[in-house]
Amino acid sequence: MLKKLRIGVQFAFFVLTVLVVIQYVHFVNTGHGRPDLIEIFCPIGGFYSLMMWLKTGFIDHFHPAGMILLLAGIISSLICMKGFCGWICPVGSFLDFLSFCRNKTVGKYLDNIKVSPKLKLYTERLLSLVKFGVAGGLIYLIVRLPGQLMPIMYQNAVLPEDVSLYKFWIDAYHGQHNLSLALVFIILLMSFLIPRFWCRYLCPLGAFYGIFNVISFMKLKRNDNCVNCKLCAKGCPVGLSPHTSKWLNNFRCIGCLKCIDSCPSKALNLSLLGSYQIKPLLYPLILLFIYGGIIALAIIGGIWHSQIPSHMYARIFLQHGIMKAWAMKMLMKNKLPPLP
């Protein structure tokens, strides 16, 4: 039941993400109907906006959804572990689909490959160092920025973030950014061979949420019923070994609860504040209530929808070489030159 519920939630959010991308392409072509949820692809911008708000009191009215989505991820991770990664994140859902394809095709052959435990340990430590190094470096750079400079830098870096991302993929489609595309292909290939390779070793957002995962109000706990069958470890998508620890929360756990679902002796359970046991089926309801509730409060409070005027987006599009008829007409109508 828990497995089917998780697949359903993942599928729903993945389809929603695809629809958001389609709507954003429509917005680029027509200038109407920009979806605010597109900010889910720009978490660095969301963190920048959050720090700018904390330092200056200035709320980002151009990309407020990015900050809200990051806050929803932080608060839900603090309360419900890193459930965003295990239940909501569209990238994680796609990688789980790759793992499904792997298991249905070459999985039995890959599982028989023997790797030296020492080599595996050193490789994991090196990759984790990269993951947390990138996350830590980005956090350090943004936190260290003087508050008075942040609104100025915002205009040049964060304001056009979604347009820059769109331009990257358009250019890649036309044969540019080959090195970056090769890197993406390698990551996808490794994620096919190793379940959630990106999430385990490279994702900086997952590393950031992992900080709150460690101190989460909810925790996975192993009791004395464990018979060391290791089925929990076999099913863990991020390569953890729940049968070896009493308290299981760490930086990598994504709160998917597959370990609970696969345990035949009921040796694993969810604990709230270390004392109160929670039924696993309640977990996704609490997670979605918190994550969706924060977004709903932002919408009600008027800090979700972007306030970027159409003529400003027209200038940004033309500045990035995205020549759309509506954008040129908009600038001509308002007698505004393109941004330099």
N, C-alpha and C positions, 0 to 999 in steps of 0.2 A: 504493500500500500504506500509506504513512504517513498519507495523508488519511483512508482508511477506518479505520485504527487510532484516530486522534484522534476521529473521529466516534463510534466505538464506546465509547471511554473517556468522552467527554462525555455520551453518551446514558445510560451506566450510572450515572454520578454524578448526573445529572439525575433519573432514575427513583428512585434511592435517596433523593434529597432530597424528592421528592414523597411517597414512602412515609413518610418521617420526619414530614412535615407532617401527613399523615393520622393517623399514630400519635399525634402531639401533640394533635390535636383529640379523638381517643379518650380521651387522658389527661385533658383538660379536662372531658370529659363524665362520666368514670367515676372519676377519681382514681388510676388504675392505668396502669403501663407508660409512664412519661415517657421519651422517647428523648433520650439525652444529645447526640446529634448535632444537635439543634435549636440548639445553641450556635453553629453555623456562621453563623446570622443575627445574632449579637451580638458582632462582633469588638471593639467598643469595650470591652465588659465583659471580654473576654479580655485586652486590653491593660492594663486597670485591675488585673485580678487578677495579671498578670505583674509589674507595677510594685510592687504591694503585697507580693508575695512577695520581690522583690529588696530592698525597703526594710525590711521588717519580719520576713521569714522565715516569715510566715503564709501557708500554702497554702490557697487557696480550695477548701473541700470541698463547697460548695454548687453552684458552677458550674465545676468543674475542667476540663471538656471544652473550655470556651471558651479557657482559657489554653493547653491542649495543642494545639488547632487553630491558634492563632496561632503558637505555637512551631514547629509543623510547617510552616506557611507561610513563616516566617522562614528556617528551616534549609534547606528545599527551595529557596527563592529564592537563598540564599547559595551553594548547590552547583549547582543545575540551572536557574538563571535564574528568571524569574517564571512558571514552568510551571504553578503553581496557577491563575493567571488564564487560561492558554491551554488547559488540559486538564481541570481539576477544578471550578472555580467554576461553580455552577449558573446564576448570573446571566449570566456570560459565555457559557455554552452557549445560554441562551435568546436572547441578543442575536445570536449567530451564526445561530440559526434565523430571526430577523427579517431578517438580511442575506440568507439563502437565499431567503426569500419576496420580498424586494426585488429580487434578481437575476432571479427567475423572473417578475416582474410588470413593474415600472417601471424596472428597473435600466438598461436601454439608453438611456432618456430622461434619467435623472439623470446618467449618465456624460457626456452631451453638453453639460451646463450648464457654461459657462465662468465661472470666478471669478477675480478679480484676485489674483495671487500675493501682493501686498502686503496686501490685505484678509484673505486667508486666513491669512497669517503673524501679523498683529496679532490676529485673532480667536482663533487657537490659543494665542497667548501669554497673552491675557486669560483664557481658559478654564483654561489650565494654572495660572495664578496663583491662580484660585479653588480648583482641585483641591488644589494643594500648600499653599495658605493654610489651608484647612479641616483637612487632615491635620496640618500643622504646629501649628495652634492647639490641636487636640485633644491631640496628643502633649505640647505644652508645658504645658497645664493639668494633665494627669494627672501628668507628671513632677515638676512644681513642688509638688504637694500634699505637705504634711508627712506623714511615715510614721505618726505617732501618730493622725492624723485619718482615715486611709484606711479602717481597719476600721469606724469609725463611719459614714462616708459610704457605705460599701459596703452597710450594712443598708438604707439608704433608696433608693439609686440602682441598684446592681448586682444585689442579691438578687432583686428582682421584674422583672428585665429581660425575660425571656421572656413573662411574663404581661402586661406593659405593651405589648409588641409585638403579642401576640394581641388585646388589648383595642383597640388602634388599628385593626386590620383589621376587627374586629367592628363598631366604631363607624362606620368608613368604609362598611361594607356597609349600615348603617342611615341613611346620609345625612349623617354628620358628616365633619369633616376635608376638606371639599370643595376647599379651597385646596391641601392636600397632595396630594390625588388628581389635581388638575389639573396639578400639577408632575410627578407620576409619569407622567401621560399625555403631557405635553410631552417628557419624557425618552425615553419609548418611541417617540414619533413621530420624534424626532431620531435615535434609534438605528436606526429603520427607514430613514431617509433617508441617514444617515452610519454606516457599519459601526462597531459598538462605540463609539458616541458617549459613553456613560456611562463606559466603561473608559478611553477616550482622555483625557477632559477633566474628569471629575467624581468618579470613585471614589476616596475617601480611602484605602481599604485598598490599592488598586492603587498609589497614590502611595507608601504606606509600604513595600510590598514592592519598589517600584522602587529604593529606596535600596540594598537588598541585591542587586538585579539588576545594578547598575553594577559591583559588586565580586565578582560571582559567579565561582566556580571554572571554570564552563563559559562559553564565549563563542562567539558566531557570528562567523565570520571569512570574509572575501572574499579569494580568491586572484587570480592574474593571468589566469585563464581567462575572466574577465568580458568579455562582448562588448557590454555596455551595452544589452541588449534591453529592460530595465525590466520584465520579467515578474514579478520578485520584488516590485517596488514595487506593481504592479497587484494582486497577490494579498494584500498585507499587510493584515490586518484593522484595524490601528491606524494606518495611513497613513504608515509609515516608508518610506525609500528605501534599501534595502540595497546597491544598486549604486553609491552615492556614498561609502561609508565602508569602510575596511579592517576596523576593529573595530566591531561592530554593537550591542553591548549598550548600552542607555540606559534611562532611567526608564520608557519606554512599552512596550518590547518585551515580549510575553507568552510568548515561547518556543514558539509554535505550530508552528514549523518549516515553515510554508507556503512561505517564500522558498526553502528548500532543495528542497522538493518541486517547485517550479515552475521552477527554474533548469535550462535545457536544456544548459548548458555545464559543469555541476558546479563552478561558481565559488564556491559557498558550502559551508562545512562547520562542524562542531561541534569546538571545541577545548577540551581540559581543561588548565588551568593554562598556556595559551598554547603548549603543545608537543605534546600528545597528541591525535590526531584520534579522534573517537568516531563510530561509525556512527549515523545518525539513528534507526534502529529501536531502538537500545539506550536512547535518551534517555527515552522514556515509562516503560520498565521501571525505570530508575534513579530517576526522579522518583516513581513510585508506590511503589517499595520504601522510599524515604526517608520520604515523607509517611505511608504506611500503617504503616511500621515504628515511627515515633514514637508513633502512636496505639496500636499494639499494646503497646509498652513501657509506656505510661501505664496501659493496662488491666491488664497483668500486675502493675505496681507499685501498683495500687490507687488511682490518682489520675485516674480517668476518670469513674466513676459519681457522680452527685450524691448527697449525703448529707442533702438536705433532707427532714425527716420530713413525713408526709402532713398532719398537723394544721397545720404551718406553711404549707404550700401552700394548705390550706383557708382560712386566715386571709388570705393574700395575695389569693386569688381574690375573697373577699367584700369585702376592702378596695377592690378595683378594680371593684366592682359586677358581678362575674360570679357570679350566683346559681345555684349548682349544688346539687342535693339532697344529694349525697355530702359536699360541703364543710360544709353546715349540720349534717348528722348527725354529722360528725366533730367539730365544735366542741362540739356538745351532749354528745357522748359523753365528751369530755375536759374539759368544763366550762370552756372557754376563750372569752373574749370576742374579737370581731374586733379586728384591729389598728386603732388610731385613724387 
